[in-house]
Amino acid sequence: QVQLVESGGGLVQAGGSLRLSCGASGRTFSGFAMGWFRQAPGKGREFVAAITWTGSTIYYADSVKGRFTISRNNAKNAVFLQMNSLKPEDTAVYYCAADLRLNVVRVGDSDYWGQGTQVTVSS
């Protein structure tokens, strides 16, 4: 069974930083694009960032550009989200996702999803 497991969430003050990790197990994710989404209370799921297998193509939501950085370590089947200059509006449950197709990841139709990790930014 394929599993994506997020970690690294927590409580941080506005202006602070967090680094989320997503590890994959159960199969190889060779060739898979991976991404991050978030869902705030009472809101729909929102795209945050996505990256191709090689890292040659990366997309960010406008709301996080210049503050968040997505990266991956294919040898460890892992993807990361470095979040800097955090704002209270970044508070949400963050999910990682994986799919062979980057555009599928971007629109939130990935085949594989993690269970989420909570990020809370206090003002």
C-alpha positions in Angstrom: 0.0 0.0 0.0 1.3 3.4 -1.0 1.7 5.9 1.8 2.7 9.6 1.9 3.4 10.8 5.4 3.8 14.5 6.2 5.7 15.9 9.1 7.2 19.2 10.4 4.0 21.1 11.1 3.5 23.0 14.3 2.8 26.4 15.9 5.0 29.4 14.9 4.8 33.1 15.3 4.2 35.4 12.3 7.4 36.0 10.5 8.8 32.6 11.5 9.7 29.6 9.5 8.8 25.9 9.2 10.0 23.1 7.0 7.6 20.4 6.0 8.6 17.0 4.9 6.7 14.3 3.0 8.1 10.8 2.8 6.8 8.2 0.5 6.7 4.4 1.1 5.1 1.3 -0.3 6.4 1.9 -3.8 8.9 3.8 -5.7 7.9 7.3 -6.8 10.4 7.3 -9.6 9.2 9.8 -12.3 6.4 11.2 -10.1 5.6 14.9 -9.8 4.9 15.9 -6.2 3.1 18.9 -4.7 1.8 20.6 -1.6 -1.8 21.7 -0.9 -3.4 23.3 2.1 -6.8 23.6 3.6 -7.8 26.2 6.1 -10.8 25.8 8.4 -14.0 26.4 6.5 -12.2 26.7 3.1 -11.5 24.5 0.2 -8.2 22.8 -0.6 -5.7 25.2 -2.1 -2.7 24.5 -4.3 0.6 25.7 -2.8 3.5 24.3 -4.9 4.4 21.5 -7.2 7.7 20.1 -8.6 8.5 17.6 -11.4 10.6 14.5 -10.8 13.8 16.2 -12.0 13.0 19.5 -10.3 13.3 21.2 -13.7 9.7 22.7 -13.4 8.3 24.2 -10.3 5.0 26.0 -9.7 3.9 28.2 -6.8 0.6 29.7 -5.8 0.9 33.5 -6.0 0.1 33.7 -2.3 3.4 31.9 -1.4 5.8 33.0 -4.1 9.0 34.4 -2.7 8.3 32.9 0.8 7.9 29.2 0.2 10.4 26.8 -1.5 9.6 23.3 -2.7 12.4 20.8 -3.1 12.9 17.0 -3.3 15.3 14.3 -2.5 14.6 11.4 -4.9 17.0 9.1 -3.3 15.0 9.4 -0.1 11.6 9.5 -1.8 10.9 12.8 -0.1 9.6 16.2 -0.9 10.0 19.3 1.3 8.4 22.7 1.7 10.5 25.4 3.3 8.1 28.1 4.5 9.6 31.5 5.5 8.0 34.8 6.5 4.9 32.9 7.7 1.6 34.8 8.0 -1.5 34.0 10.0 -3.3 33.4 6.7 -0.9 30.5 6.1 -2.6 28.6 8.9 -4.0 25.3 7.5 -3.6 21.6 7.3 -0.9 20.9 4.7 -1.0 17.9 2.4 1.4 16.4 0.0 0.4 14.7 -3.2 2.0 12.6 -5.9 1.1 11.8 -9.5 2.9 10.9 -12.7 1.6 14.1 -14.3 2.5 17.5 -13.0 -0.6 19.2 -14.3 -2.7 16.6 -12.5 -0.9 17.4 -9.2 -1.5 21.1 -9.8 -5.2 20.8 -10.1 -5.5 18.5 -7.1 -6.4 15.2 -8.8 -3.4 13.3 -7.7 -3.6 9.6 -7.2 -1.8 9.7 -3.9 -2.3 11.9 -0.8 -0.9 12.2 2.7 -2.9 12.6 5.8 -1.9 16.1 6.4 0.1 18.1 9.0 -1.2 21.1 10.9 0.5 24.5 10.5 -0.6 27.3 12.8 0.8 30.8 12.6 0.0 33.1 15.4 -0.1 36.9 15.1 
